[in-house]
């Protein structure tokens, strides 16, 4: 599914490359991005290399932006996909920001979710990728349990336009609500927002939470 999103990103960034601006489809809730992803890990970047594109006009010219970034990442946790814990995997990203490439820092630990293209693992700015220190407790719990269990719910769960979208990103999960025969001919479900306990959602909307960022 994320391969479709990746193709959409390539199509959009090709148009915007002249303006050196990454344009992502969406925005999508992290739960949707997790559902789209082929793999998702908690990993620490050990090595970063530039892999030059063979048809680049000036070869290995530092001014030439047409290269990919190749990261050697130590896997601390496997959250989804065919990855192995305590192993080192190679993850690729476009080297140019106009193609939504990611600039990961060696030594930093990240949440990395992406797609498999052939036997290669790829990530981009449009996916569910962020520093692990920026993953909220609600998201951490949701990644481990709720996102997988409630897969497919986002189609019926809409974000409230009156509230900042990132509050829903950081503190809410779309979940199924089960009802009996009293409400349906059969046992079906509809989706609604599960708001984390502890007042995190309200604090975020009020701009009082450390994860809250305006703009």
N, C-alpha and C positions, 0 to 999 in steps of 0.2 A: 504493500500500500504506500509506504514512504517513497518507493521508486517513482510512483506517480507524482508525489509531491516534489521529488527531486527534479523530475523532468519539467514540472511547472516552474520551479525556481530557475532552471537553466534557460527556459524560454523567456522568462521575465527579465533576468539579468542580462541576457544578450542584448535586449533593447536598451537597457539602462547602463550598459558598460561604459558608454562614452561619457556619461555623467559620473562614473565611479560611484554608483549607489546600488546597494543591494535592495531588491524589492521582493518581499516574501508574500506568498498567498496567505490569506487568513485575516486577522489573527486567529489562531487555534488555541484552545485550552490545552494545558500540558497533558491532560488525560487523553485527548485526541492524538496528540503528537506521540505519546507513548504507545498508543494503539497502532499508529501508522508504522512505528519503528520495527526494524528486523532485530535489532539488538539494543541493549541498554546496560551500561555498567557504571560502577564507581571506580575510577582509575586515576593513577598518578603518572604524569608525563615524565619519562626518563630521558628521551632523546628526540630532537627535532631535526629533520633534514629537508632540504629542498630538492624536489624531483623535477627536473626541467622537461618541459614539453618538447618533443622531438621536432615539431614543425615551427618552433618559435623563430621569429625572423632574425634574431641576433644571438642565437645560441645561449651560452651561459653568461649573458650580460646582466649585471646586477640591476640595471635600469629596466630590464624586461620583466614584466609582471606575469608572464605566462609560464607559471610553474605550479606544481602541486606541493603541498606540505605533507610530509610523511612523519607521523608520530609513533614512537615506541612507547606503549602505555602498559604499565603494570596494573593488572586487574585485581582490585581489592574486593569487589562484590560483583556478582552477576545478577542483574535485575531482570534481564530478558535476553533470550537468544542463545546461540550455540557457542558461547564464550566459556573459558575455563578460569576459575578463581585461582589466584596466585600464579598466573601465567603472564607472559608479555605478548601483547598483540600489536599489530601494525594497523594504524588508523590513518586514513587519508582525508585531506580537505583541500579545496582550491586555494591557491596561493594569493589570489587577487580578491580584494574585498568587494569589488563590483560583481563578482560571481559568488558572493556570500561565503567566501572562505573564512575559516576561523584561525585566529592567531593564539594558540595555546602556549602557555609558559612552562618551561622545564621546571620540575619540582612541585608544580601545583596539582592539586587533586580536583577532579571534575566529575560531574554527572554527564555522561556522554551517551547519546541515543542517536542512532542513524540507520542507514540502509546498507544492504549487501549488494554490490554490483559484481557479479561473477564471484570470485573468491576474496574480493577486497571489501574492507569495511570503510564506509564514507560517512562524514558528518558535514553539516553546514549550519550557518547562523539561523536558518529557519526551523531547525529541529529543537528538541528539548535538551539543550546543552547549556550548562552553567557551572560556575565554580561550586564545589560541594558546600562551601561555607554559606552560599546563597540559597541553598535548598532549605525551605522552611520545615519545621517539625511535621506539619500537616502533610506537606508534599512527600517527606521521607516515609511516613506511614502509608500514604496513598500509593506510592511506588511499590512498596512491599506487598500491599494487600488490595486496596480498593480499585486501583486503575485496572488491574487484570480481571478482578471479579465483576466489575461493572462495565466491561468493554461493550461498546455500541450504544451507550446511553446518551452520548452527547447530541445525537440527532434530535432528541426531544427536550433537551435541557438548554435553555437559552440564558445568556448572561444578561443581567439587569442593566440596561443602558444608563440608569440613574446612578450607578455605582462605578468606581474606577475598575477597569477590567482586570488590572493586575491583582486586585484584592481577591477576585474569583480565581485567578491563576494560582495564588499563593495559599489561599485559605479555604477553598471550597472544592468539593468533588461531586460530580454528577452520579447519583446512585439510583438503583431500581427500588421502587416501592411496590411491595406485593399486596395484593388484595384477594379476597375470597370470592365465592360465587355470588355474594350479595351485590357486588358491583359489576361483575362480568359473567358472561355465559361460561367462560372457563377461567382458570387461574392465569391472569396476565400480569403485566406490570406497566407502570409508567415511571418517568424519571423526575427527580427533583434534586435540589441542592442539599448536600450534607455540609453544614458549616462546622468547622472545628471548634472544640470547646476551649474555654479560656479567654474568650473575647478578642482573639486575634483578628477576626474579620472586621469587627467594629473599629478596633484600633487602627487597622490598615486604612479603612475608609475615612477615618478622622485624621489621618496623617501622623499618627503617634507611634507607629511601629517601625523598628529598625530596618525591616525589609521594604518598607514603603519608599518609593521614589516617585516624585512628581514628573509629569511629562509623558 
